[in-house]
Amino acid sequence: MLFFPTVYIIIFKYIPMYGLQIAFKDYNLFEGMFGSPWVGFKHFNQFFQSTEFWRLVGNTLSLSIYSIFVGPILPIFLAIVLNYLINNKLKKTLQMVTYAPYFISTVVMVSIINQFFAIDFGPINVMLKKMGLAQIDFLSNPDLFPHLYVWTGIWQYTGFNSIIYLASLTGVDPTLHEAAIVDGASKLKRIWHIDLPSIQSTIIILMIMSVGSIMSTGFEKIYLMQNNLNLRTSEVIDTYVYKIGLASPIANYSFPTAIGLFQSVIGLLLIVIVNKIAQKVSEVSLW
């Protein structure tokens, strides 16, 4: 059973690592990987000395940290609510409604966002107009972009992300709840003293894993939500790499590879550091 997953990982994860050497070369499509000249850390220095470096890193980190710390709250809350629901029909309906957004493609999701928050005909602005309030340009306001990006993502992934927490809650020893009920504990006290400590290790492990991608916010959704007015906060490393390295008139493969390697190294270091901290604080870690 492990044969095909192992082959997949070797072919698509390990073998491509050999191509990382073009980050240290001036890669030329005609000369190939072996014929292109070595340039050392030229492309890394080009990125670090760029006037856009700190803005890109700042935008990427702010969106990632925002998502990491706010993202788990609703999935945990939803998992606890589902765990305590007695009515199975209501429970299944709630699960279906909350899981459904996860299966919406990124393009369709951004189209929904554009339609819903449009300043002229979006439901929110139409309601504000009828109430005599000023309309808000959600899509073009750079200060609102992080909130719009993060909270629409939370809406889309809350149901799916709650599955792992719900699985952890179902593994809680029922005798703990029975003893707490006998002692007169309310549901809130049972949640605080039994449920949350029981899923603490799951929360920590998922937090450690999410820290590994803190330098990468993803490309598709941010790129589709971007416009000329919100670039101040919406331009991140992934979209910058695409525009400068691949979408420019002269394709530059070495530069985006160097930036991608930089992101991976930072992510690896953060995972190791956070894992070590978690191990000392809570004795829960990935390794």
Sequence and secondary structure as in RCSB ss.txt:
>XXXX:A:sequence
MLFFPTVYIIIFKYIPMYGLQIAFKDYNLFEGMFGSPWVGFKHFNQFFQSTEFWRLVGNTLSLSIYSIFVGPILP
IFLAIVLNYLINNKLKKTLQMVTYAPYFISTVVMVSIINQFFAIDFGPINVMLKKMGLAQIDFLSNPDLFPHLYV
WTGIWQYTGFNSIIYLASLTGVDPTLHEAAIVDGASKLKRIWHIDLPSIQSTIIILMIMSVGSIMSTGFEKIYLM
QNNLNLRTSEVIDTYVYKIGLASPIANYSFPTAIGLFQSVIGLLLIVIVNKIAQKVSEVSLW
>XXXX:A:secstr
  HHHHHHHIIIIIGGGGGGGGGGB  BTTTHHHHS B TTHHHHHHHTSTTHHHHHHHHHHHHHHHHHHTTHHH
HHHHHHHHH   HHHHHHHHHHHHGGGGS HHHHHHHHHHHS TTT HHHHHHHHTT     TTT TTTHHHHHH
HHHHHHHHHHHHHHHHHHHHTS HHHHHHHHHTT  HHHHIIIIIHHHTHHHHHHHHHHHHTTTT   SHHHHHH
  TTSHHHH  HHHHHIIIIISSSS  SHHHHHHHHHHHHHHHHHHHHHHHHHHHHHS    
